Amino acid sequence: MAIWISIRYKSKLNAITQMVIVFTMNILEFILAQDLLLFGKFNFIFALIFIGLIYYNEFILNKRLNLQTR
């Protein structure tokens, strides 16, 4: 996946895959290992912020940059 990010190969699919993986991982962590999380229940909030950052970077910022270069 890191190579896909570096060469921008199917970037929208990559962003969606990243968001799903991070969300799924955090749900599993919240259910199975909540006592081991650094921020406890708030860890999920940081994950949602990270997912929002991925979404913003790929679907909003990237779209704006592509419109400016045309």
Backbone torsions as a table, in degrees:
resi	resn	phi	psi	omega
1	MET	NA	-34.9	178.4
2	ALA	-63.1	-36.3	178.3
3	ILE	-67.6	-40.8	177.7
4	TRP	-59.3	-41.0	179.4
5	ILE	-65.5	-42.2	-177.0
6	SER	-64.5	-40.8	-176.6
7	ILE	-98.5	4.8	177.9
8	ARG	58.4	37.0	178.8
9	TYR	-80.2	118.3	-179.8
10	LYS	46.6	60.8	-171.1
11	SER	-64.6	-35.1	178.9
12	LYS	-68.0	-43.5	176.4
13	LEU	-62.4	-40.2	178.8
14	ASN	-63.7	-42.7	179.7
15	ALA	-65.3	-43.1	178.3
16	ILE	-63.4	-42.9	178.3
17	THR	-61.8	-43.3	177.8
18	GLN	-60.4	-45.3	-178.3
19	MET	-63.2	-43.2	179.7
20	VAL	-64.9	-42.9	-179.6
21	ILE	-64.2	-45.8	-179.7
22	VAL	-63.5	-42.9	179.9
23	PHE	-64.0	-46.8	179.5
24	THR	-62.5	-44.3	179.6
25	MET	-59.8	-42.3	-178.5
26	ASN	-72.1	-33.1	174.1
27	ILE	-63.2	-46.2	178.9
28	LEU	-62.4	-42.9	177.8
29	GLU	-62.7	-41.3	-178.9
30	PHE	-63.7	-38.5	-178.1
31	ILE	-80.2	-45.2	-169.6
32	LEU	-93.7	-28.9	-172.5
33	ALA	-139.1	44.0	-175.9
34	GLN	-61.5	-33.0	-179.1
35	ASP	-71.8	-17.0	-179.6
36	LEU	-93.9	-9.5	-177.4
37	LEU	-72.1	142.7	-177.1
38	LEU	-62.6	-42.7	-178.0
39	PHE	-109.0	12.6	179.0
40	GLY	61.7	-128.4	-178.6
41	LYS	-67.7	-25.1	-179.1
42	PHE	-73.7	-12.2	178.2
43	ASN	-59.7	-35.8	179.2
44	PHE	-63.6	-36.1	178.6
45	ILE	-65.2	-42.2	177.6
46	PHE	-64.5	-35.4	177.0
47	ALA	-65.2	-41.4	178.0
48	LEU	-65.2	-36.3	175.6
49	ILE	-64.3	-41.8	178.3
50	PHE	-64.8	-41.2	177.0
51	ILE	-63.1	-40.8	176.5
52	GLY	-62.8	-37.3	177.6
53	LEU	-65.6	-41.5	176.6
54	ILE	-62.1	-45.8	179.4
55	TYR	-60.6	-48.1	-179.1
56	TYR	-60.7	-44.4	-178.0
57	ASN	-62.7	-43.5	-174.1
58	GLU	-85.6	-43.5	-169.5
59	PHE	-99.3	-20.6	-179.6
60	ILE	-108.9	-57.7	-177.6
61	LEU	-65.4	-43.8	-179.8
62	ASN	-63.2	-37.9	178.9
63	LYS	-66.2	-42.0	178.4
64	ARG	-64.2	-41.3	179.5
65	LEU	-65.9	-37.3	178.0
66	ASN	-67.8	-34.8	178.0
67	LEU	-70.0	-33.7	-179.8
68	GLN	-72.0	-29.6	-177.3
69	THR	-82.2	-11.3	-178.9
70	ARG	-83.4	NA	NA
